[in-house]
Amino acid sequence: MPPYRYVFNHFPKTAGSSFMALCRQNLAESEISPPLVENQIREARVERFQRYRLIRGHFGIVSQMRVAPDRYSMTLLRDPIRRTASLYSYWRTLSDQNAAVAKARESSFAEFVRYYAESPVVVCNPYTHHFAALRINILGTLADGDTLLATARHNLAAFDFVGICEELEASARLLCRELDWRMPAEAPRENVSGSERTVEQIDRETMDLLVECNRLDLELYEYGRTLFHQRCDQAGRAAQRPDRSALGRTEPGRFVLFPLKPVTERTAAVHQVSAGWQGGAASQTLEIAIKFRTRERIDDLVTGVTIHSADGEWVYSTNTAVERRVVENAPDRDCYALFTLDCGLAPGSYVVTVGLTQLRRLGIHYDRVEGAATFEVPSDHQSSADRTVSLRRFESGVGPAFLPRAFATCV
């Protein structure tokens, strides 16, 4: 019998929308989860997703291991250089006002690549960092390349299905054959960003930088193509599902975590966090205050907060890059960030996670503290049916200028 329950780990700009069109031709809409992102799936109850035959979205390997450990796993790859160009083109079409998207809109492609050259989620080997199953944790610097690539190769081979964007029709036929799905007359093509012209116009210096920044990804992509072509060849020679052992592939689902080394000295570290109501428990205005220190001045420092309910349901997240706010900081001095939020949450307990990163190095956390603070929404609060939270004000500074109340130590 073919597999019945699936998980699609959708790496952005790899033809995932076209892939989902194929899924919708073989599954009812009610059997497919909404598109999930890491914040929504990381802490949530596993039972929440079990009613879906297909769980899909932009989430990490670690979260996939937690919510879908036994499902038939699928992912897609695309030429790394073309994927970066597609991401740039896509970000330029967005109306969002956050700083990351604004950087794409205001920059040439060459400027965009140089700005994000150290970001492991934008330009610097994003495939390898993703498939190496780095937990959302603290690296401080880019990880060791050889270990990173070896872990990523292992995990890519552990997927039941690896499709190739540039060979989308062949990928669709292979998947349909394996799952006993109906293959449409023509493979769907959706959400095409028009990036091909951008790739052809890349200047030599920028192309050299892209190749240098994607050395590991280019190797991993070729490895993925090898796995795909081996699978196609064997499928063409046999009517049954391909024998993975004949392909030298990892046992499905046997993902491993990248071996993180302990961080002994952080460039920036969270010291204290508090969450409470401005003006008392009857207020609808929530304040989240963060105290941190840096060892050096960090330009474009980003401070973020995420709120989950006590049972792990994602409620809200924001960061200063999204809000286009400046985080003041100075070396070896107490620095503060205060988020003031208009809150319409249902009564209950909530947990706050905070983090420090840098805009140009998105994907590298200087520090991240899960469960940094908790707060209660009293039963007499006016709650909102959709549990809305919105940023009202943000302040930052050096020195104890606006601490609303005593902090609870978190690290």
N, C-alpha and C positions, 0 to 999 in steps of 0.2 A: 504493500500500500504506500502511495506517495505521502509525504509529510502533509499535515493538516494545519499546523499553527506555525507562524513565521514571525521574524523580527527583521526589519530593514534598517540598518545603520546607514543613514543618509549623510554622506560627506557633501557639503555644499558645492554646487556648480559642477556636478558630475553626471547630469542628465537624470537626476532623481525625479523631477516632475514628469518626464516622459515614462520613466519606470513605473511611477504610481498610476499613470493612465493605463498601463498594461494590467496592473493589479486590479484596478477598478473594473476592468472588463471580465475579471474572473472571480471577484469577491463582491459581496454586497457592501454598500457604503457603511452599514451598521456594523460590519465585521472588521472595519479598519479604524484604528485609533486616530484621534486628531494628531496633527503634527506636533510632536513633543520635543522640547529642548531640555538641556541638562538640568536646569533649575527645577523643572516640573517633574522630573523622573528620579532625581538623585535621592531624595529623602522620602518619597511617597510610598504608601503601602503597596506591596506587590499585588495584592488581591484586586486593587483598583483596575489593573490592566488585563486581568485574565479573561474577561468576557470577549476581548477582541481576538480574532484569528490572526490579524496582522498588527503588530506594534511597530510604529515607524517614527522617525524624527532625527534631529541633530543632537545626538547624545554620545557620551564616551563609552568605551569598551567596558569600563568598570561598572557603569550603571546598567549596561546591557547584560552583563554577567549576573547582576542582582535580580533584575525584573524578568529576564527571559533566558535563563540558563540552558533550557532544554529545547528551545525552539529552533526550527530551521533558519539559519542566519544568512543574510544577504547583504551585499554592499556593492558599490560601483567605484571604479577608478577612471581617471581621465589624465591625459598628458599633463604633467604638473605645470608647465609653462602656460599652456592654453587655459588651464583651470585658473591660474592667477590672473590672467588677462580677462577672463570671463567674470571673475569676482569683482575686479576693478570696474568693468563696464556695468555690472549689475548694481553695485553700490552707487554709481553715479546717477542711476535712474530713481533712487529712493528719495522720498521727500523728508525722511527723518532728519532731525536737526542735531543728532548726536555727533560728537567730534570725529569719530572714526569714519562715518559716512561723509561728513563734511570734508575730511581730508582727501577722499577720493574725488569729490566734486571740484575741489579747488586746485587739484594737482594734476600735472601731466602724468602719464603712466610711468615715465622714468622717475619722477619725483616720488610717486606713490611707492614704487619698489624700493627706493633708497630709504624712505622714511620707515618702512616696515621690514627692513632687511633682517632685523633681529627678532621679529615676531614669529613664534612657532605656530601660530594659528592663521597667519596671513601670507607670509612669503617664505619663511625659513623652514623648509622641510615639514610642512603641516601634515602631510600624510603620515610620515614616519612618527611624528610626535603623537598623532591620534591613535594609530594602530599599535603603538608600543604600550598603550594602556597606562599612560601617566595619570595617576589620580589627580584631581584638582588639589594640588598640594604645593609645597614650596620648593622651588628649585634654586631660585636666585640667579642662576646662570643656565645656559643651554646644557643639556645632558650630553654625556659621552656618546659620540656618534656611532662607534662600532657596536656598543651594547644596545643602543637605541634601535639600530637597523636590525640586529639579530632578533630582538624582541618583536619588532614590527613584522618581520618576515614570518615568524612563528605564528603570530596572531592572525595575519592575513590568510595563511594556509589553513587556519582553524575554521574559517568561514565555510559554510556549506556551498555558497555560491558567490563568486567574484565576477561581476560583469565589467565590460569595458565600454566606456562612452563612445569611443571612435568606432566600435563595432557593435552598435546598439541592436541592430536587427539580429545578428548572430547571437548576441547575448540573450535577447528575448526568446529566440527559438530554443536555445539550450535550456533556459529556465522553464519554459512551457513544457518541454519534453520531460524534464525531471519531475515537475510537479503535476503533470497531466493536466495542464491548463490549455485553454483555447488560445491559439496564436492568431492575432488579427491579420488581415490581408496585408497591412503595412504597419511597420513598427511606429508607434506614436512618437511625435517630436513636439515637445511643449517647452515653454519658458526659455526659448533660445535668446541669448543676450546680444548676439551680433558681435562677438569678440574676435572673430577670425581676422577681420581687417586690422584690429589692434595688434595681433600677433605678427602679422606680416610686416607691420611698420615699426617693430621694435628695433631701436638702434643697437649697434654692435656692443657698445659699452654696457647698456642695460641688459642685453641678452647674456653677456658674459657674467654679470652679477647674478642674474636669475639662475643660470646654470650652477654657479658656485653655491648659491644659497639653497639649491634644490638637489645637490649631489646625492643625498640619501634618498630623496623622493624619486629621482629618476631611476635609481637602482630598484627601489621597491615597486615602482610602476612596471618596469620590465619584468620583474619577478611575477607580478600579478598577471601580466599578459601571458607569460609562460604557463602559469597555472590554468588560465582560461583556455589557451590553445590545446594544452594537453587534455583538458576536459572535453573540449569539442572533438578532438581526434578519437578519444576513447568512446565517446557517445556515438560517433559515426560508425564505429566497428561493432558496437554491442547494443542490443535492444534494451537491456536492463540499465538501471542507474549505474553510473561509472563506479568502478572500484577505486576508492581513494588510496588504498595502499599501493596500487599500481602507479599512482601519480606521485608517490612520495609525500603526500600531504599529511598535515597534522590531523589527529582525530578531531572530528567536529566538536566545537564547543570547548575545547581544551585551551582556553585563553590563559595567558599568564600576565602578571603585573610587572611593569618595569621596576627593577630594583633600585629604589631611590636611596641615596645616601643621606645621612642625617645632616641637617644644616646647623653648623655650630655658630655662625655669626651672620646675621641678616643685615642687608643694606637698609632695610626699613622694617620695623616691627611694631605690631599693635601691642599696647601695654594695658589699656583698660577700656571697657565698653559699658555704657549704661543705656537703658531704654525705659522711658516713663512718660507720664502724661503731663503736658504743660498746664500748670494751674490746678492739678489734682485729678483724681480718678474719674470725675464726671466730665472731663474735657474730651473733645474729639480730636485733639491735636497731640500726636505722638512725637517725642523727641528721642533720637538715637544719637548719642554722643560717643566719639571715638578719640582716644588719646594714643598717640604713636610717636616714635622717634625714628630719625634717619641718620645714617652715618655720613651721608653726603647730600648735597642739594640735588633733588630729583626733579628735572623738568617734566612737565606733563604727567605728574603723579596722579593716579586715579584711585579714589576711595569708593568702595561699593558696599551695599547692604542688601541682604536677602532676608525675607520673612517667610517662615514656614509655620503651619499650625503644629500643635503638639504631636499629631499623628503623622506628620511628614508631608502634608499637602502644601504645595507651593502656593503662596499668596501674592507676593510682590517682590520685585527687586528693582534696584536702580543703582546708578553709579554716576560719578561726576563727569565722566566722558559723555554719557547719554544726556546729562543735564547741561552740558557745556559750562561747567563750573571749574574754577581754578582752586587747587588745593595748595595752600601756603605751607612751606616747610623750610626748615633750616637745620644744618647738621648739629647733632648732639644737643638738641633742645626739645622740650615737650611741645608737641604740635597737636592741634585739635581740629576735628571736623564734626559739624553738627548738622544732621538731617532733621528737618521739621516736616512732618507728614500729616496731611489731612486723612483721617482714618475712619473708615466705615466698616470695620470688621465685625463679624459675628462674635458673641461672647465666647470666651474660652482662653486657653493658654497658647502663647506664640513664642517662637524661638528665632533669634537674630543671628545671622552669620555675617561677618565683615571681612573685607579683604583689601590689600594694597597691591597695586600693580602700576604699570607705566603704559601710557597710550601707545608709544611706538614699539613697545615690547609686549603687546597683548599676548596672553597665554603663559607668561612667566609671573608667578605671584611672589612678591617679596614676603608676604605673610598672608595667611588666611586662617581665621578662627571660626570654626563651626560651633554653634551653641554658645556664642560669646556673651549673650544676654538673653533674658526671658522677660515677658511682660504678660499681664492679664487684661483681658477686655471684660469689664464687669457686666453682669447680666442686665443691668439697667441702662447700658449704653444703647444709643440708637444705632442699630446695625443695618447694613446694606445687604440686599439679597444677593448681589454679585460680589460682595466683600471687596469693595474698592479701596484702594489706597493711592494717594497722589502726593507728589512732592510739593510742598508749599514754599519752603525756603531752605537754603543751604548756606552755611557759614564755615569758614576755616580760619585758622590763624596760628600764631606762635605765642605761647603763654596762656594762662588760665583766664581767658577773657570772657567766655560765655558758658562755662560748665553749669548746667542747670541743677545738678545735685551730685551727691557722692557717687563715685564710680564703684562698680563691682569688679574686682580684679579677675581677669580671664586668662592671663598667661603669666 
